[in-house]
C-alpha cells in the first residue's frame, strides 16, 4: 500500500531538514533535531511526575520545526501529554511511560466512546489536528492499574485510553509495547493515513480493547501481537443519528501478519457502532489463537443505518474460539441509541463479504449468519476453501448471492449447510431452518434529529 511509502518519506523528512541561507544564495542541509526529555528535567524515577518536562520537550521540538523527542531508559510517571505536528516520540529500550493514577492529570474534553462524542478524560498520549506525528519503540506505555474505563451511574466520564490521535493525518505507531487494564489501548479517531506496525499489546479485564479504529481512513495494521481482555481490533464509525448525520466512515483498512488472542469478546470486531459506515476492509495472513466468542464478528443494530461492505479475509489460522469462526449479528448487537435512525433507513446495509483459505481447529460453529434483516439481506457472501474441524457447520438467513465452495471440515453434527431465505451457489442439500426473530420497526420521531 501507499501508506508504507508515505511513512518512509516522512521518516526521511524527519532525518534531514532543508534550510535556505538567503545571504549566501545557496541551500544547505542540517541534521534533524533531537531533544532529550532528560535535558528538560525529566527524572525517570517512576515516582516524580514528569508530565511538564516531557510536554516542554515536545513543544520545543514542534516550534523549532519538528524532529525527534528522545525518551531514554527509565520509568516516567506522567499525566496526559500532547503530541504536536512533525514530532516523533522515540522510546529507547528500557524506557517506560506510566500513566498517573490521578484523574486530574487527564484533561476533560470531548472524546468518542461507543460511537458517541461525550465528555471524558483525554488519553495518556494524545493529539488534536496534528500532522506527521509518531510514537516509535522499542519502549513501553503502561496505563495505571486501577484505571477502569467503564462508565456507570457513579462515573459519568470516560477514562483515558493510552494513545488517542484525533483528527490527525500521517500517524506512525511502531515497535513499542503496551500494558493496560480496563480501557482501550489505541484509539485513532477521525484520522487519515495511519500506520500501526509491530506492536505488542496486552490488556486484561474490563473493556480492554487493543486497537479501536474509529471513523478513520487509510489504516494499515501489520505485524502486531495482540492479547486483550476485549476485542483485539474493533472497527467503528459512530452510533445512532449522531453518527449517521456526521457520516464519517472507517474505510480502507488493511490488517496483515498479526497474532490475536481475546479473553472476553472477539478477535476482530466490525462494529457494533457502524452508523457512519465501514467499507474496504482487508484481513490476511493472520493467526487467531483464542476468542471468548468469534474470531471474526460483524455486528450492528437496527437503528444504526449506514453500511458494512467490501470485506475480505484470506489465509487465516483459527483455533481456541469459544463461539466459532464467523458471526453476523446486524439486528441487535450493542446498546440501542437514544436517537436511533428510524424506519427502513435505520436497517444496516451489508454487502460483498469474502472469506477464503481459512484453517480452523475445533470451532463450535463455522458460520453463525442468521441475524440479518429480511428487508435488507446480505448481498454477496463468499465462503471458499475452509478446512479443519468444527462442531456445527454453516447457518445463514437472509443472504442473497451466496457462493459456497470447497468447505472441507469434519467433526460436525447435522447438515453442513443450513439456510432460510438464501440464494446463490453451493447450496445443494442444504437444510431449512427457522427465520430470525425481527423486532418492530423504529418509528419516526415527531421532530427530525439535529446535532446538538
C-alpha positions in Angstrom: 0.0 0.0 0.0 1.0 3.6 -0.3 1.0 4.1 3.4 4.4 2.5 3.8 5.9 4.7 1.2 4.4 7.8 2.9 5.8 6.7 6.3 9.2 6.2 4.7 9.1 9.6 3.1 8.1 11.2 6.4 11.0 9.4 8.2 13.4 10.8 5.6 12.0 14.3 6.2 12.5 14.0 9.9 16.1 12.8 9.5 17.0 15.8 7.4 15.6 19.3 7.3 16.4 21.6 4.4 17.2 25.2 5.1 17.9 28.1 2.7 20.6 30.7 3.5 19.4 33.7 1.5 22.5 35.7 2.4 24.7 33.1 0.7 22.2 32.4 -2.1 22.7 28.6 -1.6 20.8 25.8 0.1 22.3 23.9 2.9 21.2 20.9 5.0 21.3 20.4 8.7 20.9 17.3 10.9 17.4 16.5 12.2 16.5 18.0 15.6 16.7 15.5 18.5 15.7 16.7 22.0 16.2 14.5 25.1 13.5 14.8 27.8 16.2 14.4 30.5 17.7 17.8 29.3 14.3 19.4 30.2 14.1 18.0 33.7 12.5 14.5 33.3 13.7 12.2 36.1 12.5 8.7 35.1 12.4 7.6 38.7 8.9 6.2 38.5 7.8 8.5 41.4 8.2 12.1 40.2 5.6 13.3 37.7 7.5 14.1 34.5 4.5 15.5 32.7 5.7 19.1 32.4 9.2 18.1 31.3 8.0 15.8 28.6 5.4 18.3 27.3 8.0 21.1 27.3 10.3 18.9 25.2 7.6 18.2 22.7 6.5 21.8 22.5 10.1 23.0 22.0 10.7 20.4 19.2 7.5 21.5 17.5 8.2 25.2 17.4 11.7 24.5 16.1 10.3 22.8 13.1 9.9 19.3 14.3 12.1 16.3 14.8 12.5 13.6 17.4 11.8 13.7 21.2 14.0 11.0 22.8 12.8 9.1 25.9 15.9 7.3 27.3 15.7 4.3 29.6 13.8 4.9 32.8 10.2 4.8 34.2 8.5 8.2 33.6 5.3 8.8 35.6 3.1 11.2 33.7 -0.3 12.6 33.1 -1.6 13.2 29.6 0.8 14.7 27.1 0.0 16.1 23.7 1.9 15.3 20.6 2.4 18.2 18.1 2.8 18.2 14.3 6.1 17.0 12.9 7.2 15.4 16.2 8.2 11.8 16.7 8.2 10.4 20.3 11.0 7.8 20.4 11.2 5.4 23.3 14.6 3.8 23.7 15.0 0.2 25.0 14.2 0.2 28.7 12.0 3.4 28.5 8.5 3.2 30.0 5.8 5.8 30.2 3.5 5.0 33.1 0.1 6.8 33.4 -0.6 8.8 36.6 -3.3 7.3 38.9 -4.8 10.8 39.4 -7.9 11.7 37.3 -6.9 15.4 37.5 -3.8 14.6 35.4 -6.1 13.9 32.3 -8.0 16.9 30.9 -11.7 16.5 30.4 -12.9 17.3 26.8 -15.0 15.8 24.0 -13.9 12.2 23.3 -15.5 9.3 21.4 -17.0 6.5 23.5 -19.0 3.7 22.0 -19.7 5.8 18.9 -20.8 9.0 20.7 -18.9 12.2 21.4 -19.2 12.7 25.1 -17.3 14.4 28.0 -14.4 12.3 29.0 -10.7 12.1 30.0 -8.3 12.5 27.2 -5.7 9.8 26.6 -2.3 9.4 28.2 -0.7 10.4 24.9 -3.0 12.3 22.5 -3.0 14.7 19.6 -5.7 17.0 18.1 -5.5 18.0 14.5 -1.8 17.2 14.2 0.1 16.0 11.1 3.2 13.9 10.6 3.4 12.5 14.1 4.5 9.2 15.6 5.4 7.1 18.5 8.2 4.5 17.9 9.8 2.0 20.2 11.2 -0.3 21.5 10.0 1.2 24.8 6.7 0.6 26.6 3.5 2.5 27.5 1.7 1.4 30.7 -1.7 2.5 32.0 -2.1 2.8 35.7 -3.5 -0.5 37.0 -6.5 1.0 38.9 -8.0 2.8 35.9 -11.3 1.4 34.7 -12.8 2.6 31.5 -16.4 1.6 32.1 -19.0 4.4 32.6 -21.8 3.8 35.1 -24.1 5.8 37.4 -21.2 6.7 39.7 -18.8 7.5 36.9 -20.0 9.7 34.0 -16.7 10.5 32.4 -14.9 8.1 30.1 -11.5 7.0 31.5 -8.4 7.8 29.4 -7.2 5.5 26.6 -3.4 5.0 26.2 -2.9 6.6 22.7 -5.5 8.7 21.0 -4.8 10.8 17.9 -8.0 12.8 17.0 -8.4 14.4 13.6 -4.8 13.8 12.7 -3.1 12.9 9.4 0.0 10.8 8.8 0.3 8.9 12.1 3.0 6.3 12.8 2.8 3.9 15.8 5.6 1.4 15.6 7.7 -1.1 17.5 6.6 -0.4 21.1 4.5 -2.4 23.6 1.6 -1.5 25.8 0.0 -2.8 29.0 -3.3 -1.6 30.3 -6.3 -2.7 32.3 -10.0 -1.9 31.7 -9.8 0.6 28.8 -8.7 0.7 25.1 -5.0 0.9 24.3 -5.0 2.6 20.9 -7.9 4.8 19.7 -7.2 6.7 16.4 -10.4 8.8 15.8 -11.3 10.6 12.6 -7.7 10.2 11.4 -6.2 9.7 7.9 -3.1 7.7 6.9 -2.4 5.7 10.0 0.4 3.1 10.2 0.4 0.7 13.2 3.2 -1.7 12.9 5.0 -4.4 15.0 3.3 -3.5 18.3 2.9 -5.9 21.3 -0.4 -5.1 23.1 -1.5 -6.6 26.3 -4.7 -5.9 28.4 -6.7 -7.8 31.0 -10.2 -7.5 32.3 -12.9 -4.9 31.6 -13.2 -3.1 28.3 -9.6 -3.6 27.3 -9.7 -3.4 23.5 -6.4 -3.4 21.8 -6.9 -1.1 18.8 -10.2 0.7 18.1 -10.2 2.3 14.7 -12.9 5.0 14.8 -14.1 6.8 11.7 -10.6 6.7 10.1 -9.4 6.4 6.5 -6.4 4.6 5.1 -5.2 2.5 8.0 -2.5 -0.2 8.0 -2.1 -2.7 10.9 0.8 -5.0 10.3 2.9 -7.5 12.3 1.1 -6.8 15.7 0.8 -9.3 18.6 -2.4 -8.5 20.5 -3.8 -10.3 23.5 -6.7 -8.5 25.1 -9.5 -8.5 27.7 -11.9 -7.4 24.9 -11.8 -7.1 21.1 -8.2 -7.3 19.8 -9.2 -4.9 17.0 -12.5 -3.1 16.7 -13.6 -1.0 13.7 -16.2 1.7 14.5 -17.8 4.8 12.9 -20.4 6.2 15.2 -23.8 5.3 16.8 -27.3 6.3 16.1 -28.5 9.5 14.5 -25.4 11.5 15.6 -23.0 9.1 13.8 -25.4 8.8 10.8 -25.6 12.6 10.5 -21.8 13.0 10.7 -21.3 10.1 8.3 -17.6 9.6 8.8 -16.9 6.1 7.7 -14.0 3.8 8.7 -12.6 2.8 5.3 -9.6 1.3 3.5 -8.2 -0.8 6.4 -5.5 -3.4 5.8 -4.7 -5.9 8.6 -2.0 -8.5 7.9 0.6 -10.8 9.6 -0.9 -10.3 13.1 -1.5 -12.7 16.0 -4.7 -12.4 18.1 -5.9 -13.8 21.4 -9.0 -12.5 23.2 -10.4 -13.4 26.6 -13.7 -11.6 26.7 -15.2 -11.0 23.2 -13.9 -11.2 19.6 -10.5 -11.1 18.0 -11.7 -8.7 15.2 -15.0 -7.0 15.7 -16.6 -4.9 13.0 -19.0 -2.6 14.9 -21.3 -2.5 16.6 -21.0 1.2 16.2 -21.4 1.4 12.4 -23.7 4.5 11.8 -21.0 6.3 9.7 -20.4 3.2 7.6 -17.5 0.7 7.3 -16.0 -0.4 4.0 -13.0 -1.8 2.2 -11.5 -3.9 5.0 -8.8 -6.5 4.1 -7.5 -9.1 6.5 -4.8 -11.6 5.5 -2.1 -13.9 6.8 -3.2 -13.7 10.5 -3.3 -16.2 13.3 -6.1 -16.4 15.8 -5.3 -18.5 18.9 -8.3 -17.7 21.2 -11.6 -15.9 21.4 -14.3 -15.7 24.0 -16.8 -15.6 21.2 -15.8 -15.5 17.5 -12.6 -14.9 15.6 -14.5 -12.5 13.2 -17.6 -10.8 14.5 -19.6 -8.5 12.2 -22.1 -6.7 14.4 -24.6 -3.8 14.2 -28.1 -3.0 15.3 -31.4 -1.9 13.7 -31.3 1.9 14.2 -27.7 2.2 13.2 -28.3 2.7 9.4 -25.4 3.1 7.0 -23.4 0.2 5.6 -20.8 -2.5 6.1 -19.4 -3.5 2.8 -16.4 -4.8 0.8 -14.8 -7.1 3.4 -12.2 -9.8 2.6 -10.4 -12.2 4.9 -7.8 -14.6 3.4 -5.2 -17.1 4.7 -6.1 -17.3 8.3 -5.4 -19.9 11.0 -8.1 -20.1 13.7 -8.2 -22.1 16.9 -9.4 -21.7 20.5 -12.6 -19.9 19.8 -15.5 -20.5 22.3 -18.1 -19.1 19.9 -16.8 -20.0 16.4 -15.2 -18.7 13.3 -17.6 -16.1 11.9 -20.7 -14.4 13.2 -23.1 -11.9 11.7 -25.4 -10.0 14.0 -26.9 -7.0 12.3 -30.1 -7.0 14.3 -29.3 -6.3 17.9 -25.6 -6.1 18.9 -24.7 -3.4 21.4 -26.9 -0.9 23.1 -29.7 0.9 21.2 -29.1 4.6 20.8 -31.4 7.1 22.4 -31.8 8.7 18.9 -31.8 5.7 16.5 -32.1 6.1 12.8 -35.8 5.3 12.1 -37.6 3.2 9.6 -36.0 1.2 6.8 -33.2 3.7 6.6 -32.1 2.5 10.0 -31.6 -1.1 8.9 -27.9 -1.6 8.2 -26.9 -2.5 4.7 -24.4 -5.3 4.3 -22.7 -6.5 1.0 -19.7 -8.1 -0.5 -18.1 -10.3 2.1 -15.4 -12.9 1.1 -13.8 -15.4 3.4 -11.2 -17.7 1.8 -8.4 -20.1 2.6 -9.1 -20.5 6.3 -8.0 -23.3 8.5 -10.0 -23.9 11.7 -9.4 -26.2 14.7 -12.3 -27.2 17.0 -14.7 -24.3 16.2 -18.0 -24.7 18.0 -19.7 -23.4 14.8 -18.2 -22.5 11.4 -20.6 -19.6 10.5 -23.4 -18.2 12.5 -25.1 -15.9 10.0 -28.7 -15.8 10.8 -29.1 -12.4 12.5 -29.7 -10.4 9.3 -32.9 -8.4 8.5 -35.1 -9.8 5.7 -35.8 -6.3 4.3 -32.1 -5.8 3.7 -30.5 -9.2 3.1 -26.7 -9.5 2.9 -25.9 -9.1 -0.8 -22.9 -11.2 -1.7 -21.2 -13.7 0.6 -18.3 -16.0 -0.5 -17.1 -18.9 1.6 -14.2 -20.6 -0.2 -11.6 -23.2 0.8 -12.3 -23.6 4.5 -10.8 -26.7 6.2 -10.4 -28.2 9.6 -12.8 -29.3 12.4 -16.0 -27.8 13.8 -18.9 -29.0 15.9 -21.6 -27.3 13.7 -21.5 -26.1 10.1 -22.8 -23.0 8.3 -26.1 -21.3 9.3 -27.4 -18.5 7.1 -30.6 -16.4 6.9 -31.5 -13.6 4.5 -28.4 -13.8 2.3 -28.5 -13.3 -1.5 -25.8 -14.2 -4.0 -24.0 -16.7 -1.7 -21.1 -18.6 -3.1 -20.1 -21.6 -1.0 -17.3 -23.9 -2.4 -14.7 -26.3 -1.1 -15.8 -26.5 2.6 -13.8 -29.5 3.8 -14.4 -29.7 7.5 -15.0 -32.7 9.8 -16.5 -33.4 13.2 -19.8 -31.5 12.8 -23.2 -32.8 13.7 -26.2 -32.4 11.4 -26.2 -30.9 7.9 -23.2 -28.9 6.9 -25.3 -26.0 5.4 -28.5 -24.7 7.0 -30.4 -21.8 5.4 -33.5 -19.6 5.4 -34.1 -17.2 2.5 -30.7 -17.7 1.0 -29.9 -17.7 -2.8 -26.8 -18.5 -4.7 -24.3 -21.3 -5.5 -23.2 -24.3 -3.4 -26.5 -24.7 -1.5 -27.3 -28.2 -2.8 -28.6 -30.4 0.0 -28.9 -27.5 2.5 -31.3 -27.9 5.4 -34.0 -25.4 6.1 -34.0 -23.5 9.4 -36.4 -21.1 11.1 -36.1 -17.4 10.2 -34.7 -14.9 12.8 -37.0 -13.1 15.1 -37.4 -9.5 13.9 -38.3 -6.6 16.3 -40.9 -3.9 15.4 -39.5 -1.2 13.2 -38.2 2.0 14.8 -40.8 4.8 14.4 -40.1 8.2 13.1 -39.7 10.8 15.8 -42.1 13.8 15.9 -39.1 16.1 15.4 -36.3 15.3 13.0 -32.9 14.7 14.6 -30.5 17.6 14.8 -26.9 17.6 16.0 -26.8 19.1 19.5 
